Amino acid sequence: MSMRCTLITGASMGIGEAFAREFARRGNNLILVARSAELLHTLAAELREKRHVEVLVCVSDLTRPTAPEEIHQFCRREGVRVDLLINAAGLSYAGGYSGIPPEKLEELMAVNMLALARLTRLFSVDMVAAGGGGIINIASLAGLQGIAGLGLYSATKSFVITLTEALHVELKASGVKVLAVCPGFIETGFFAVAGHDPASILLPISDASVVVKAAVRGLMKNKMRVYPTLIDTLLAFAERFAPREVSARLAAFLSGVWGK
């Protein structure tokens, strides 16, 4: 492999774009993955000009089962080694579980779980063979308990957390760092897409940059899980001691999607 790169999914906006900007600033060559070709190419051109790094664009729809393998093959054709994988792509849906359109249910699970698991499997094998690397999986505080009105989303983020924790232990001896980042509400631009009114949320909504900073610190220290803000940390700590039903009811109330 002739070039080492950081691969970022969901790179066209929100947390993924914030990661792209930060790692370009750090001098990393990038592979940007999303399904919005225009946004990706615009960002890639900006980063090449401003940061003088190599930026490859891989337009891919992660709802498709074959997308992870196609992304992996793209990297091989381009002759690059992915030494840092950032699974930042994600979908959400706000509303009762029985009201989720069937196609949305499938898409949310495909992106949040299956694509992440498949990409992690493919690139972790390469990292182990190379003797090191890093994987950052964007989870959520929502993954700590079920949230009425965000039930499927919270379930997929629980999957991300537990898979990441297992891989953190499995791959540690190989030199591959695996980290789950568990933020609260972040301004990513997809509240409208998810049908979630941000005005109803009773918790602070943070900028995507706080997620990136926490992730970088956590990866450097080889943490298993990090919480970007003090409020995130306190809520996660309190959740350990509250009865499960209380925790679930409080999470639903604070998220502003149920019981009002």
C-alpha positions in Angstrom: 0.0 0.0 0.0 1.5 3.3 -1.1 -0.5 5.8 1.1 -2.0 5.8 4.6 -5.4 7.3 5.0 -8.2 8.1 7.5 -11.5 6.8 6.2 -14.6 8.6 7.4 -18.2 7.6 6.7 -21.0 10.2 6.8 -18.4 12.7 5.8 -20.7 15.1 3.9 -22.1 16.7 7.0 -22.3 16.9 10.8 -20.0 14.8 12.8 -18.4 13.1 9.8 -17.5 16.5 8.2 -16.1 17.7 11.5 -13.8 14.7 11.7 -12.7 15.3 8.1 -11.8 18.9 8.8 -9.9 18.1 12.0 -7.9 15.2 10.6 -7.1 17.2 7.4 -5.8 20.0 9.8 -3.6 17.3 11.4 -2.2 16.4 8.0 -4.0 13.1 7.5 -4.8 11.9 4.0 -8.5 11.2 3.8 -11.1 9.0 2.2 -14.5 10.6 2.4 -17.6 8.3 2.2 -21.2 9.3 1.9 -24.0 9.2 -0.7 -24.0 12.9 -1.5 -21.5 13.2 -4.3 -21.7 17.0 -4.7 -21.2 17.7 -1.0 -18.2 15.3 -0.8 -16.5 16.7 -3.8 -16.9 20.2 -2.6 -15.5 19.4 0.8 -12.6 17.4 -0.7 -11.6 20.3 -3.0 -11.6 22.7 -0.1 -9.5 20.4 2.1 -7.0 19.7 -0.7 -6.5 23.4 -1.3 -6.5 24.6 2.3 -4.7 21.7 4.1 -2.6 20.3 1.2 -3.6 16.7 1.9 -4.7 13.9 -0.4 -8.5 13.5 -0.3 -10.2 10.6 -2.1 -14.0 10.6 -2.5 -15.9 7.3 -2.4 -19.6 7.9 -3.1 -21.5 5.1 -1.5 -25.0 4.4 -0.1 -24.5 2.5 3.2 -28.1 1.2 3.1 -26.9 -1.2 0.4 -25.6 -4.6 1.8 -22.7 -4.6 -0.7 -21.5 -1.1 0.1 -18.9 -2.0 2.8 -17.2 -4.5 0.5 -17.2 -2.0 -2.4 -15.6 0.7 -0.1 -12.9 -1.8 0.9 -12.2 -2.7 -2.7 -12.1 1.0 -3.6 -9.3 1.4 -1.1 -7.4 -1.5 -2.6 -7.7 -0.2 -6.1 -6.5 3.2 -5.0 -3.5 1.6 -3.2 -4.2 3.0 0.2 -4.0 1.6 3.7 -6.7 2.7 6.1 -5.0 3.1 9.5 -7.9 4.9 11.0 -11.6 4.1 10.4 -14.2 6.5 11.7 -17.8 5.2 11.5 -19.7 8.4 11.8 -22.6 7.7 9.4 -25.9 7.3 11.2 -29.7 7.7 10.8 -32.4 8.4 13.3 -36.2 8.3 13.5 -38.3 10.1 16.1 -41.7 8.7 16.8 -43.5 5.6 18.0 -42.0 2.3 16.9 -45.2 1.1 15.3 -45.2 4.2 13.1 -41.8 3.7 11.5 -42.2 3.2 7.8 -40.9 -0.3 6.9 -38.2 1.1 4.6 -37.0 3.5 7.2 -36.7 0.7 9.7 -34.5 -1.3 7.3 -32.4 1.7 6.4 -31.7 2.7 10.0 -30.6 -0.7 11.0 -28.5 -1.1 7.8 -26.5 2.1 8.3 -26.3 2.2 12.1 -25.4 -1.5 12.6 -24.8 -3.6 9.5 -22.6 -1.2 7.6 -20.6 -0.3 10.7 -20.1 -4.0 11.6 -19.1 -4.9 8.1 -16.7 -2.0 7.6 -15.1 -2.7 11.0 -14.7 -6.4 10.2 -13.1 -5.7 6.8 -10.7 -2.9 7.9 -9.8 -4.4 11.3 -8.4 -7.5 9.5 -6.1 -5.2 7.5 -5.1 -3.3 10.6 -4.2 -6.4 12.5 -2.1 -7.6 9.6 -0.3 -4.2 9.5 0.3 -4.3 13.3 -1.8 -1.4 14.3 -4.6 1.1 13.6 -7.6 2.7 15.1 -11.4 2.5 14.9 -13.7 5.2 16.2 -17.4 4.3 16.4 -19.9 7.0 17.0 -22.5 5.7 19.5 -24.7 7.8 21.7 -26.0 8.3 25.2 -29.2 6.9 23.8 -27.5 3.5 23.7 -27.3 3.3 27.5 -31.1 2.6 27.8 -34.2 2.3 25.6 -35.8 5.7 24.8 -39.5 5.8 24.0 -39.9 7.6 20.8 -36.4 6.8 19.7 -36.6 3.1 20.4 -34.9 1.7 17.3 -32.2 4.4 17.3 -31.3 3.7 20.9 -31.3 0.0 20.2 -28.8 0.4 17.3 -26.5 2.6 19.4 -26.6 -0.1 22.2 -25.3 -2.5 19.5 -22.5 -0.1 18.6 -21.4 0.3 22.2 -21.3 -3.4 23.1 -19.6 -4.4 19.8 -17.0 -1.7 20.3 -16.3 -2.8 23.9 -15.8 -6.4 22.8 -13.5 -5.4 20.0 -11.5 -3.0 22.2 -10.6 -6.1 24.3 -10.2 -8.5 21.4 -7.9 -6.3 19.3 -5.9 -4.5 22.1 -3.0 -6.9 21.9 -2.7 -6.5 18.1 -2.1 -2.8 18.4 -5.5 -1.8 17.1 -7.4 0.8 19.2 -11.2 0.7 19.2 -13.2 3.5 20.8 -16.9 4.2 21.3 -17.9 7.9 21.5 -21.2 8.5 23.3 -22.5 12.0 22.9 -25.8 13.5 23.9 -27.6 15.7 21.4 -25.4 17.1 18.7 -26.2 19.7 16.0 -25.7 17.6 12.9 -28.4 18.9 10.6 -30.4 15.8 10.6 -33.0 16.6 13.2 -35.5 17.6 10.4 -34.8 14.3 8.5 -35.4 12.3 11.7 -38.6 14.2 12.4 -37.2 15.4 15.8 -38.0 19.0 16.8 -34.8 20.3 18.5 -36.9 22.9 20.4 -38.5 20.0 22.4 -35.2 18.7 23.7 -34.5 19.6 27.3 -30.8 19.0 27.2 -28.1 21.2 25.7 -27.3 20.6 22.0 -23.6 20.6 21.4 -21.5 21.4 18.4 -20.0 18.5 16.5 -16.5 19.7 17.3 -16.9 18.5 20.9 -17.4 15.0 19.7 -14.2 15.2 17.6 -12.1 16.6 20.4 -13.3 13.9 22.8 -12.7 11.1 20.2 -9.1 12.3 19.5 -8.3 12.4 23.2 -9.9 9.0 23.8 -8.1 7.4 21.0 -4.7 8.7 22.1 -5.3 7.3 25.6 -6.7 4.0 24.1 -10.0 4.4 26.0 -12.9 2.0 25.5 -15.6 4.6 25.8 -15.7 8.4 26.1 -18.4 11.0 26.8 -17.8 14.4 25.1 -19.2 16.8 27.7 -19.6 17.0 31.5 -23.3 16.6 31.2 -22.9 13.5 29.1 -20.6 12.0 31.8 -23.0 12.9 34.6 -26.0 11.4 32.9 -24.1 8.2 32.1 -22.9 8.0 35.7 -26.5 8.6 37.1 -27.9 5.9 34.8 -25.9 3.2 36.6 -27.8 3.8 39.8 -31.4 4.6 38.7 -33.9 1.7 38.2 -34.2 0.8 34.6 -37.7 2.1 34.2 -36.9 5.4 35.8 -33.9 5.7 33.5 -35.9 5.0 30.4 -38.7 7.4 31.4 -36.3 10.2 32.2 -34.4 9.7 28.9 -37.7 9.9 27.0 -38.7 13.0 28.8 -35.4 14.8 28.3 -35.3 13.9 24.6 -38.6 15.6 24.0 -40.1 12.9 21.8 -42.5 11.1 24.2 -44.9 11.7 27.0 -45.6 15.4 26.4 
